[in-house]
Amino acid sequence: MSAREVPVAVLRLGRIVSTPSALASLTQDDILAAIQRHQAADWGDVNEEDRAANDQALVQGTRILSSYRSRRGLKFWVITEPDRSSTTVLLPEDY
């Protein structure tokens, strides 16, 4: 077993998509790491209110928003739709 711990998935992501600007601005490693964290209920850099809303969304089936920073410090979001049909990687200005 490797020394690197793999997060446990607690969230169904559906189809994973990204906006063109997120694809152009982020590395594949940034995107993959964020998706793993999001799927494991690590919501990243959200405030306590959003963290609680995300935790509740796991039970109620509402939208989930995580916020992360790329290795270069660029802020980006990962959003899973309420019906869990898709998850989008995007920059805040894409919203």
C-alpha positions in Angstrom: 0.0 0.0 0.0 1.3 3.4 -0.9 2.0 6.1 1.6 -0.4 8.4 -0.2 -3.9 8.1 1.2 -6.7 7.9 -1.3 -9.9 9.8 -0.4 -13.1 7.7 0.0 -15.9 8.7 -2.5 -19.1 9.7 -0.8 -20.7 11.6 -3.7 -21.9 10.5 -7.1 -20.6 13.0 -9.6 -22.4 12.0 -12.8 -20.8 13.3 -16.1 -17.8 15.5 -15.4 -17.4 18.5 -17.6 -15.4 21.7 -17.5 -15.7 25.2 -19.0 -13.2 26.1 -21.7 -11.6 28.8 -19.5 -11.1 26.3 -16.7 -9.5 23.8 -19.1 -7.2 26.5 -20.4 -6.3 27.9 -16.9 -5.9 24.7 -14.8 -3.6 21.7 -15.1 -5.0 18.2 -15.3 -3.5 17.5 -11.9 -5.3 20.5 -10.4 -8.6 19.3 -11.8 -8.2 15.6 -10.8 -7.1 16.5 -7.3 -10.1 18.8 -6.8 -12.5 16.2 -8.2 -11.2 13.6 -5.8 -11.5 16.0 -2.9 -15.0 17.1 -3.9 -16.1 13.5 -4.2 -14.8 12.7 -0.8 -16.7 15.6 0.8 -13.7 17.8 1.2 -15.3 21.1 0.2 -12.1 23.1 0.1 -12.1 26.8 0.7 -15.8 27.4 1.5 -17.1 29.2 4.6 -18.8 27.4 7.4 -22.3 28.1 6.1 -21.5 26.7 2.7 -19.8 23.7 4.3 -22.9 22.9 6.3 -25.1 23.4 3.3 -22.9 21.0 1.3 -23.1 18.4 4.1 -26.9 18.8 4.2 -27.0 18.5 0.4 -25.5 15.0 0.7 -28.7 14.0 2.5 -31.2 16.2 0.8 -30.0 15.9 -2.8 -29.3 19.6 -3.5 -26.5 21.3 -5.3 -23.0 21.0 -4.0 -20.3 23.7 -4.5 -16.6 23.3 -3.6 -13.9 25.9 -4.0 -10.3 25.2 -4.5 -7.0 26.9 -5.5 -4.7 25.6 -8.3 -1.1 25.1 -7.6 -0.6 28.6 -9.1 -3.2 30.0 -6.7 -6.0 30.4 -9.2 -9.5 30.0 -7.5 -11.9 27.6 -9.1 -15.1 25.8 -8.3 -16.5 22.3 -8.6 -20.3 22.1 -8.7 -22.4 18.9 -8.7 -26.0 19.3 -9.8 -28.9 18.3 -7.4 -29.8 15.2 -9.5 -26.1 14.2 -9.5 -26.3 13.9 -13.3 -23.2 16.1 -13.8 -20.3 17.9 -12.1 -18.8 21.0 -13.6 -15.3 22.4 -13.1 -15.3 26.2 -13.6 -13.8 29.5 -12.8 -15.9 31.9 -10.6 -16.2 34.3 -13.6 -17.7 31.5 -15.7 -20.7 31.2 -13.3 
